[in-house]
Amino acid sequence: MKQSLQLRTSQHLALTPQLQQSIRLLQLSTLELHQELEQILTDNPLLERLDDPLDHSVRLLADGAINNAAASAPANGEAPAQPGQEAGAEASKAEGEGADASDDGADRDRGEPDGDWGGEGGGARSGDDEDGRPQLEASGVSLREHLAEQVRTTGCSMRDRALAELVIDALDDNGYLEEPLDDIHARLPGELDIEMDELRCALALVQSLDPAGVGARSAAECLALQIRRMPGVPLVTRRLALKIVEGYLSWFAQREYTKLKKALACDDEDLREVQAVVRQCNPHPGAAFGTNASDYVVPDVVVRRAKDGWSVMLNRDVMPRLRVNTLYANLLKQGKSESQMGAQLQEAKWLIKNMRQRFDTILRVAEAIVERQRNFFSHGAVAMRPLVLREIADTLGLHESTISRVTTQKYMLTPHGMFELKYFFGSHVATEAGGEASSTAIRALIAQLTGAEDPKSPLSDSKIAEMLGEQGMVVARRTVAKYREALKIPPVSLRKSL
């Protein structure tokens, strides 16, 4: 075979570092974006941030006094100029290196915390506060600390207190004792000579503490402990409630009222009184002492009603304001810096450009969604129309994967609440008129029907499917059951009441 040289022309897609960064920034959530940005600011000295995420916070000194320097910082969002930055400011503006990543550089008004706490300065003393220090929030008390403090006030012996604290340490976060007493007793050293009756007495002591129900070994025991200590309950109702939770709790939970009335020889009025008592109980008595902080979602876009329809705007509070450091940029122009800083300068410019592109893409996608879901914003979830990613992608000239990245973990604040952008996309269900209905609208109708049903005669899945068919929506019973479970609506047997 003869060898020869041939010249061919072909095209292929190459993922440049700039494109890879753009894709990565686009798929990050707001929290992940700011975490990524903080790492980049640490690694790249040529990039600086104009807005301080903590500029609304009160800063304290080592002795707890207010930091006046932080409290009196400029309110226009501009960072203090560093030495040497003024010299290169004009040159940087000429090349656009000081561009703002959130908008065209317009400053935003910021409300700064008031640093005056009733005196001449942050550390000044006032009449009702000796050192003028602000009151900081105290740490929460855990369930074990709360119970141990009560044990110390009972006046029991040191041995009984130690056994009670041993039982307390074995409780879970909900206040239940999941480990059997026999296992706890087996773990104790033999030289302590602790009898099983002593451990039972320690458990009884813990179960007498507040909140009622702690130390229970099952849900039935937890409810029984609370019912015994519940004030204002008639004796007959208390006895019947204890019988039900201790022997017939599964029937009561499944609302087998016919079996309960036959087994306990009671009527509907007695069961209604018992039901009211049980509903006052807390099946997780220790959950109130949990330390899990609530997670709050910050919207990326905000939708508001305007004169001619609905307006979509970006949430500027989540948009970082970036620029290239003018001091280092001026040194680069004069050739007084290392070549490595040239690459960092280019990376800083890429980041600012990609940050702009990220928010611009989010805004375009949000506007396209609002344009197609106008009925939702006007009438609610029942007016949601079917929508797929391809429809938005074809409208904006983007790929479906880009739309998927934009709508993942990005949130929109609307008059109806906070929703992820993916919420507005859903499959369709055929109608008798030949049209299509969104699955989101079907779920909203199911929630409306079950919310307005008669508690004594709740709607079955077949009845709901029939009622939807009367409105022109062809939905199978299995589909109704699937949507009902997605809405966390119990089945008809668990929704029935006396």
Backbone torsions as a table, in degrees:
resi	resn	phi	psi	omega
1	MET	NA	128.4	-175.6
2	LYS	-80.2	133.9	178.1
3	GLN	-87.5	143.1	180.0
4	SER	-153.2	159.9	177.4
5	LEU	-99.8	131.7	179.7
6	GLN	-130.0	144.3	179.8
7	LEU	-110.9	119.6	-178.5
8	ARG	-123.3	145.8	177.9
9	THR	-110.4	126.2	-179.5
10	SER	-144.8	161.2	179.1
11	GLN	-119.9	140.2	175.9
12	HIS	-150.1	155.4	-178.3
13	LEU	-89.4	125.5	179.7
14	ALA	-115.0	128.3	177.7
15	LEU	-85.6	96.7	178.0
16	THR	-71.0	160.9	177.3
17	PRO	-56.5	-35.4	179.0
18	GLN	-66.4	-41.8	178.6
19	LEU	-67.2	-38.8	177.5
20	GLN	-62.6	-40.4	177.9
21	GLN	-66.8	-39.1	179.2
22	SER	-62.4	-42.5	178.9
23	ILE	-65.9	-41.0	-178.5
24	ARG	-66.1	-42.5	179.4
25	LEU	-65.7	-33.2	-176.6
26	LEU	-68.8	-34.1	-176.0
27	GLN	-89.9	-4.4	179.4
28	LEU	-78.9	146.0	171.4
29	SER	-76.2	175.2	-178.6
30	THR	-62.3	-44.1	179.9
31	LEU	-65.2	-45.1	179.3
32	GLU	-65.0	-34.0	178.5
33	LEU	-63.1	-45.6	-179.1
34	HIS	-69.6	-33.1	174.7
35	GLN	-66.0	-41.9	176.9
36	GLU	-63.5	-40.1	-178.3
37	LEU	-65.9	-39.7	179.1
38	GLU	-63.2	-37.9	177.8
39	GLN	-67.1	-40.2	179.0
40	ILE	-65.6	-41.0	178.7
41	LEU	-63.4	-31.6	178.0
42	THR	-71.2	-37.1	-175.2
43	ASP	-85.4	-25.5	-174.3
44	ASN	-115.5	106.5	-179.1
45	PRO	-72.8	-14.6	-179.5
46	LEU	-82.4	-5.3	179.8
47	LEU	-109.9	134.6	178.9
48	GLU	-137.6	156.2	-176.5
49	ARG	-109.6	130.1	-179.2
50	LEU	-81.0	-34.6	-178.8
51	ASP	-97.6	137.7	179.1
52	ASP	-99.0	120.1	179.8
53	PRO	-60.3	-19.7	-178.3
54	LEU	-106.8	21.0	-175.3
55	ASP	-72.1	-15.6	176.5
56	HIS	-92.5	0.6	-177.3
57	SER	-90.4	152.2	174.6
58	VAL	-88.4	121.2	-177.7
59	ARG	-94.9	138.8	-176.7
60	LEU	-114.6	150.4	174.0
61	LEU	-84.3	179.0	-177.1
62	ALA	-64.1	-29.6	-179.5
63	ASP	-89.6	4.0	178.2
64	GLY	94.3	-2.9	179.8
65	ALA	-79.8	162.0	-179.4
66	ILE	-71.7	136.2	175.5
67	ASN	-82.0	103.5	-176.9
68	ASN	-65.2	-31.3	-178.6
69	ALA	-63.9	-40.8	179.5
70	ALA	-73.0	-36.0	-177.3
71	ALA	-71.6	-28.0	-178.3
72	SER	-101.1	21.3	179.7
73	ALA	-66.4	157.4	-179.8
74	PRO	-58.8	140.2	-175.6
75	ALA	-92.2	2.5	-177.9
76	ASN	-90.2	4.3	176.3
77	GLY	82.9	-0.1	-179.1
78	GLU	-85.2	136.5	177.3
79	ALA	-75.6	147.8	178.3
80	PRO	-60.3	140.1	-179.2
81	ALA	-70.5	136.6	178.0
82	GLN	-90.7	158.6	179.6
83	PRO	-59.0	129.9	178.6
84	GLY	92.9	-8.2	-179.4
85	GLN	-76.0	-32.3	-177.1
86	GLU	-62.4	-31.8	-175.9
87	ALA	-66.6	-36.4	-176.4
88	GLY	-100.6	12.4	-175.6
89	ALA	-66.9	-45.3	-177.2
90	GLU	-65.9	-39.0	-179.7
91	ALA	-66.6	-36.4	-179.6
92	SER	-68.5	-39.7	179.9
93	LYS	-65.7	-31.6	-178.0
94	ALA	-64.2	-35.9	-178.6
95	GLU	-93.8	-0.9	178.5
96	GLY	75.6	19.8	-177.3
97	GLU	-75.3	-17.4	178.8
98	GLY	-94.0	25.8	-177.5
99	ALA	-65.9	149.3	178.2
100	ASP	-88.7	135.2	-178.6
101	ALA	-77.3	-15.6	-176.5
102	SER	-99.2	-34.5	179.4
103	ASP	-154.6	-156.6	-176.1
104	ASP	-82.9	17.0	175.9
105	GLY	101.1	-0.1	180.0
106	ALA	-65.2	137.0	-178.7
107	ASP	-78.4	151.3	176.9
108	ARG	-109.2	142.9	176.7
109	ASP	-72.3	136.9	-178.8
110	ARG	-127.3	138.7	175.3
111	GLY	-92.1	117.1	-178.9
112	GLU	-93.1	145.7	177.4
113	PRO	-65.5	145.0	-179.6
114	ASP	-77.0	119.6	-177.5
115	GLY	-82.6	-7.0	-178.2
116	ASP	-89.3	114.0	-179.5
117	TRP	-105.6	37.6	175.0
118	GLY	97.8	15.6	179.2
119	GLY	-145.5	-170.7	179.4
120	GLU	-70.4	-30.7	-178.6
121	GLY	-146.3	180.0	-178.3
122	GLY	-62.9	-31.9	-178.0
123	GLY	-98.0	10.8	-178.0
124	ALA	-70.4	151.4	-179.6
125	ARG	-93.9	146.1	177.8
126	SER	-120.7	172.0	-175.5
127	GLY	-67.2	-38.7	-176.9
128	ASP	-97.8	5.9	178.6
129	ASP	-142.5	115.1	-170.3
130	GLU	-60.0	-48.6	-173.8
131	ASP	-106.4	2.4	176.9
132	GLY	70.0	12.4	-179.4
133	ARG	-81.9	145.2	179.9
134	PRO	-70.7	153.2	178.4
135	GLN	-82.8	119.0	179.9
136	LEU	-94.5	152.1	-178.6
137	GLU	-69.1	131.3	179.6
138	ALA	-76.9	152.7	178.2
139	SER	-70.6	147.8	-177.8
140	GLY	-70.2	156.8	178.7
141	VAL	-93.6	129.2	179.4
142	SER	-78.9	167.1	179.8
143	LEU	-62.6	-41.6	-178.9
144	ARG	-65.9	-39.9	177.6
145	GLU	-65.6	-39.5	-179.9
146	HIS	-64.0	-43.0	-179.7
147	LEU	-72.0	-40.8	-179.8
148	ALA	-62.9	-36.8	178.0
149	GLU	-64.1	-37.3	178.0
150	GLN	-69.8	-36.3	179.3
151	VAL	-63.6	-37.9	-178.3
152	ARG	-67.7	-20.8	-179.6
153	THR	-94.5	0.4	-178.2
154	THR	-81.3	-17.6	-179.5
155	GLY	77.9	18.4	179.4
156	CYS	-79.3	168.7	-178.3
157	SER	-70.0	165.3	180.0
158	MET	-63.0	-35.0	179.8
159	ARG	-67.1	-46.1	179.0
160	ASP	-65.5	-36.7	178.1
161	ARG	-64.7	-40.5	179.8
162	ALA	-65.1	-39.9	178.4
163	LEU	-67.7	-39.2	177.9
164	ALA	-64.1	-41.7	177.9
165	GLU	-67.7	-28.9	174.8
166	LEU	-65.0	-41.9	177.1
167	VAL	-67.0	-39.5	-179.9
168	ILE	-62.0	-40.7	179.6
169	ASP	-65.5	-21.3	-179.7
170	ALA	-86.6	-5.5	-179.9
171	LEU	-74.4	149.3	174.7
172	ASP	-88.6	-176.4	-175.4
173	ASP	-65.8	-23.6	179.1
174	ASN	-88.9	-2.5	178.9
175	GLY	92.0	10.4	-178.8
176	TYR	-93.8	149.5	174.3
177	LEU	-101.6	93.6	-176.5
178	GLU	-81.2	-27.0	179.6
179	GLU	-81.7	127.7	-179.8
180	PRO	-61.3	151.4	179.0
181	LEU	-63.5	-31.6	178.6
182	ASP	-62.2	-39.8	178.8
183	ASP	-68.4	-38.8	177.7
184	ILE	-64.5	-41.6	179.7
185	HIS	-65.1	-36.3	-179.5
186	ALA	-68.6	-26.2	-179.2
187	ARG	-79.8	-15.7	-177.1
188	LEU	-74.8	142.5	177.7
189	PRO	-62.0	140.6	-178.0
190	GLY	-66.1	-28.6	-177.8
191	GLU	-68.8	-15.3	178.0
192	LEU	-75.0	-20.3	177.1
193	ASP	54.2	54.0	-180.0
194	ILE	-96.5	125.2	178.5
195	GLU	-82.9	157.2	179.1
196	MET	-65.3	-33.2	178.5
197	ASP	-64.1	-34.3	177.3
198	GLU	-64.2	-38.9	179.5
199	LEU	-68.7	-36.1	177.1
200	ARG	-66.0	-39.3	177.0
201	CYS	-63.9	-38.1	177.3
202	ALA	-64.6	-38.8	177.2
203	LEU	-66.1	-40.5	177.8
204	ALA	-62.6	-36.4	177.5
205	LEU	-64.5	-43.8	180.0
206	VAL	-65.0	-39.3	-179.4
207	GLN	-69.5	-15.6	176.9
208	SER	-87.6	-3.4	-177.1
209	LEU	-84.8	172.5	177.1
210	ASP	-97.6	139.2	3.0
211	PRO	-78.8	153.9	-178.5
212	ALA	-63.4	135.9	178.6
213	GLY	106.9	-11.7	179.3
214	VAL	-70.4	149.5	-178.9
215	GLY	85.2	2.2	179.0
216	ALA	-72.0	149.8	179.4
217	ARG	-103.0	-1.8	177.4
218	SER	-158.0	167.1	178.5
219	ALA	-65.2	-36.6	179.3
220	ALA	-64.2	-43.3	178.8
221	GLU	-66.4	-36.0	178.7
222	CYS	-63.3	-45.0	179.1
223	LEU	-67.2	-38.7	-179.5
224	ALA	-64.8	-40.1	178.3
225	LEU	-61.5	-38.9	-179.1
226	GLN	-74.1	-38.1	-179.6
227	ILE	-66.0	-37.9	179.3
228	ARG	-63.9	-30.0	-177.4
229	ARG	-100.3	2.0	-176.6
230	MET	-77.4	124.1	-177.8
231	PRO	-80.8	156.7	172.8
232	GLY	75.1	16.3	179.3
233	VAL	-100.7	128.5	177.8
234	PRO	-58.1	150.1	-175.7
235	LEU	-61.5	-41.9	-178.9
236	VAL	-64.1	-44.0	179.6
237	THR	-66.0	-37.8	179.6
238	ARG	-64.5	-44.2	179.8
239	ARG	-63.8	-43.3	179.7
240	LEU	-65.5	-38.7	178.8
241	ALA	-65.2	-40.0	178.1
242	LEU	-65.8	-38.2	176.6
243	LYS	-61.7	-40.5	-176.8
244	ILE	-69.9	-48.1	-175.7
245	VAL	-71.8	-26.8	-178.9
246	GLU	-88.6	-24.4	-176.9
247	GLY	-126.3	-21.7	-174.2
248	TYR	-133.6	35.0	-175.6
249	LEU	-67.2	-36.3	179.3
250	SER	-64.8	-41.2	176.1
251	TRP	-64.2	-40.6	-179.5
252	PHE	-65.4	-39.7	-180.0
253	ALA	-68.3	-35.4	179.0
254	GLN	-86.8	3.0	176.0
255	ARG	60.1	42.2	174.4
256	GLU	-85.2	70.2	-174.0
257	TYR	-68.2	-32.8	179.7
258	THR	-63.5	-44.1	178.4
259	LYS	-65.6	-39.1	-179.5
260	LEU	-65.5	-44.0	-179.6
261	LYS	-63.5	-35.2	179.5
262	LYS	-73.7	-39.3	-177.8
263	ALA	-74.4	-33.3	-175.0
264	LEU	-105.4	-3.1	179.4
265	ALA	54.9	51.6	179.4
266	CYS	-126.1	173.2	-179.7
267	ASP	-114.1	-177.1	-177.3
268	ASP	-63.3	-36.4	-178.9
269	GLU	-64.6	-40.3	178.0
270	ASP	-63.5	-41.9	179.9
271	LEU	-66.9	-35.3	177.5
272	ARG	-64.3	-39.6	178.6
273	GLU	-66.9	-39.9	177.1
274	VAL	-65.0	-40.4	179.7
275	GLN	-62.2	-39.1	178.1
276	ALA	-65.4	-36.3	179.2
277	VAL	-69.3	-45.5	-177.3
278	VAL	-65.3	-34.4	-179.7
279	ARG	-66.6	-20.9	177.3
280	GLN	-79.1	-12.1	-178.8
281	CYS	-80.7	155.6	178.1
282	ASN	-111.8	110.4	-178.1
283	PRO	-69.3	-12.1	178.9
284	HIS	-127.6	75.8	-174.0
285	PRO	-65.3	-24.6	-178.6
286	GLY	-90.7	-4.8	-176.3
287	ALA	-66.8	-26.0	-179.0
288	ALA	-65.9	-17.9	-179.4
289	PHE	-98.0	11.2	178.1
290	GLY	-67.2	152.4	-177.6
291	THR	-108.7	10.9	-179.4
292	ASN	-71.5	121.2	179.2
293	ALA	-80.8	147.2	179.9
294	SER	-72.6	141.8	176.9
295	ASP	-95.8	127.5	-178.5
296	TYR	-108.2	138.5	-180.0
297	VAL	-96.2	129.9	177.7
298	VAL	-100.5	125.8	-177.5
299	PRO	-70.7	146.1	174.2
300	ASP	-87.9	-33.0	178.1
301	VAL	-132.6	154.4	-179.2
302	VAL	-125.9	132.1	179.7
303	VAL	-111.4	127.5	179.8
304	ARG	-133.2	154.9	179.1
305	ARG	-76.7	133.6	178.1
306	ALA	-119.1	177.0	-178.3
307	LYS	-63.6	-38.7	-176.2
308	ASP	-103.2	17.8	179.3
309	GLY	142.2	-124.0	-178.0
310	TRP	-126.4	136.5	179.5
311	SER	-109.1	142.5	-179.7
312	VAL	-118.2	130.5	179.4
313	MET	-140.8	151.5	177.7
314	LEU	-75.7	148.0	175.4
315	ASN	-82.3	106.1	-174.1
316	ARG	-69.2	-17.2	179.9
317	ASP	-69.3	-19.2	179.9
318	VAL	-105.5	5.8	-178.2
319	MET	-99.8	108.7	-179.3
320	PRO	-69.8	145.5	178.0
321	ARG	-106.1	114.4	-174.1
322	LEU	-119.3	157.2	173.1
323	ARG	-159.4	163.8	177.0
324	VAL	-81.7	136.8	178.9
325	ASN	-63.3	119.6	-174.0
326	THR	-68.1	-31.4	-179.6
327	LEU	-64.0	-51.0	-179.4
328	TYR	-69.0	-34.5	177.9
329	ALA	-63.5	-38.2	178.9
330	ASN	-68.6	-36.8	177.1
331	LEU	-66.0	-35.8	177.9
332	LEU	-65.0	-39.1	179.7
333	LYS	-66.7	-32.6	179.9
334	GLN	-85.3	-1.3	178.3
335	GLY	70.9	27.3	-177.4
336	LYS	-102.9	11.2	-177.5
337	SER	-123.4	171.0	-177.7
338	GLU	-76.2	161.0	179.5
339	SER	-67.8	-26.2	179.7
340	GLN	-63.1	-33.2	179.7
341	MET	-68.5	-24.0	175.6
342	GLY	-64.9	-40.9	176.5
343	ALA	-67.4	-37.2	178.1
344	GLN	-68.1	-32.6	175.8
345	LEU	-64.5	-43.1	178.7
346	GLN	-64.7	-38.6	177.9
347	GLU	-65.0	-37.1	178.2
348	ALA	-64.8	-41.9	177.9
349	LYS	-64.5	-40.2	178.4
350	TRP	-61.3	-43.7	-177.5
351	LEU	-63.6	-43.4	179.5
352	ILE	-62.1	-42.6	179.7
353	LYS	-66.8	-44.0	-179.4
354	ASN	-67.6	-31.6	177.6
355	MET	-66.9	-41.0	175.6
356	ARG	-61.1	-46.0	-177.8
357	GLN	-63.7	-36.2	179.9
358	ARG	-61.0	-52.2	-178.1
359	PHE	-69.2	-32.1	177.1
360	ASP	-65.8	-40.1	178.3
361	THR	-66.9	-42.0	178.0
362	ILE	-60.2	-42.0	179.8
363	LEU	-65.3	-42.6	179.6
364	ARG	-63.2	-43.6	179.2
365	VAL	-65.4	-42.0	179.5
366	ALA	-63.6	-40.6	178.1
367	GLU	-64.1	-39.8	178.0
368	ALA	-65.6	-37.7	178.2
369	ILE	-65.8	-45.9	-179.5
370	VAL	-63.0	-36.9	179.7
371	GLU	-62.4	-36.5	-177.5
372	ARG	-90.1	-15.9	-179.3
373	GLN	-116.4	38.1	-179.4
374	ARG	-60.8	-36.5	-179.1
375	ASN	-64.2	-33.4	177.3
376	PHE	-62.5	-45.7	-177.6
377	PHE	-69.1	-24.2	-179.7
378	SER	-89.6	-35.6	-171.2
379	HIS	-124.0	-9.2	178.6
380	GLY	103.2	-171.2	-172.9
381	ALA	-65.5	-25.9	-179.1
382	VAL	-67.2	-16.4	-179.8
383	ALA	-101.7	12.5	179.5
384	MET	-67.0	136.7	178.8
385	ARG	-104.4	155.1	178.8
386	PRO	-62.3	141.2	-178.9
387	LEU	-152.0	136.3	178.1
388	VAL	-123.1	163.4	-177.6
389	LEU	-63.4	-35.2	-177.1
390	ARG	-62.0	-34.9	-178.9
391	GLU	-62.8	-44.6	178.1
392	ILE	-69.6	-38.4	-179.2
393	ALA	-63.4	-43.3	179.5
394	ASP	-66.9	-35.0	-179.5
395	THR	-68.3	-41.3	-176.3
396	LEU	-92.8	-5.8	-178.3
397	GLY	71.1	32.5	179.4
398	LEU	-116.6	169.7	178.1
399	HIS	-85.4	154.3	179.7
400	GLU	-60.7	-35.6	179.3
401	SER	-63.9	-34.5	176.8
402	THR	-65.9	-42.5	178.3
403	ILE	-64.2	-37.6	178.5
404	SER	-63.8	-41.4	178.4
405	ARG	-66.0	-38.9	-177.2
406	VAL	-67.8	-37.6	-174.5
407	THR	-87.1	-1.5	-179.8
408	THR	-92.8	122.9	178.5
409	GLN	59.1	28.8	170.3
410	LYS	-115.3	136.7	-169.6
411	TYR	-122.7	149.1	-178.9
412	MET	-122.5	128.7	176.8
413	LEU	-93.1	120.5	-176.8
414	THR	-125.2	169.4	174.5
415	PRO	-62.6	-17.6	179.7
416	HIS	-95.9	-0.2	179.5
417	GLY	128.5	-170.5	-179.2
418	MET	-98.6	129.9	-178.3
419	PHE	-136.3	144.5	170.1
420	GLU	-72.2	147.7	-177.4
421	LEU	-60.8	-27.9	177.1
422	LYS	-66.7	-18.7	-179.2
423	TYR	-61.7	-29.7	-175.1
424	PHE	-82.3	-1.0	176.8
425	PHE	-106.1	138.1	180.0
426	GLY	-165.9	161.5	178.7
427	SER	-73.0	173.3	-176.7
428	HIS	-118.0	154.8	176.1
429	VAL	-124.6	134.1	-177.5
430	ALA	-69.7	150.4	176.5
431	THR	-116.8	163.1	-178.8
432	GLU	-65.6	-26.5	-179.8
433	ALA	-79.6	0.4	-179.3
434	GLY	92.2	-0.4	179.5
435	GLY	-90.8	-161.9	-178.1
436	GLU	-135.3	145.5	176.6
437	ALA	-123.4	143.4	-178.6
438	SER	-75.1	145.5	176.2
439	SER	-64.4	-29.3	176.4
440	THR	-65.1	-40.3	177.2
441	ALA	-66.4	-36.8	177.5
442	ILE	-62.5	-44.9	179.3
443	ARG	-62.9	-38.2	178.6
444	ALA	-65.6	-38.1	177.8
445	LEU	-67.2	-39.5	177.7
446	ILE	-62.3	-41.8	178.1
447	ALA	-63.9	-37.7	178.1
448	GLN	-66.8	-42.7	-178.4
449	LEU	-65.6	-44.2	179.8
450	THR	-71.4	-28.7	178.6
451	GLY	-72.9	-25.7	-178.8
452	ALA	-102.4	7.6	-177.0
453	GLU	-76.2	163.8	176.3
454	ASP	-78.5	119.9	-178.1
455	PRO	-59.4	-28.0	179.5
456	LYS	-78.2	-20.1	179.2
457	SER	-140.6	73.4	-177.0
458	PRO	-67.9	162.3	-176.7
459	LEU	-83.4	133.5	174.0
460	SER	-81.4	167.6	179.2
461	ASP	-62.2	-37.8	178.7
462	SER	-65.5	-40.1	179.1
463	LYS	-66.6	-39.0	178.5
464	ILE	-64.7	-42.0	177.4
465	ALA	-61.8	-37.6	178.2
466	GLU	-66.6	-41.8	179.9
467	MET	-67.7	-35.8	175.3
468	LEU	-67.0	-35.5	176.7
469	GLY	-64.0	-33.3	177.4
470	GLU	-65.3	-25.0	177.1
471	GLN	-91.2	7.9	175.5
472	GLY	90.8	11.2	-178.9
473	MET	-108.7	116.8	-178.4
474	VAL	-85.6	102.6	-176.8
475	VAL	-130.3	129.1	178.7
476	ALA	-76.7	160.5	-179.7
477	ARG	-62.6	-39.3	179.2
478	ARG	-64.5	-35.0	177.3
479	THR	-66.8	-40.3	177.4
480	VAL	-62.5	-42.2	179.0
481	ALA	-63.3	-39.3	179.4
482	LYS	-65.2	-45.2	179.3
483	TYR	-66.5	-37.2	179.5
484	ARG	-64.4	-41.8	177.9
485	GLU	-66.8	-35.9	177.2
486	ALA	-64.7	-31.8	177.3
487	LEU	-83.3	0.2	-179.3
488	LYS	59.4	39.1	174.9
489	ILE	-95.4	125.8	-178.0
490	PRO	-63.6	160.6	175.4
491	PRO	-66.8	174.4	-172.8
492	VAL	-63.3	-33.7	-178.8
493	SER	-66.6	-29.8	-179.4
494	LEU	-91.0	-7.7	178.5
495	ARG	-97.0	-6.2	-177.8
496	LYS	-79.7	137.0	178.7
497	SER	-128.9	166.6	-177.6
498	LEU	-74.8	NA	NA
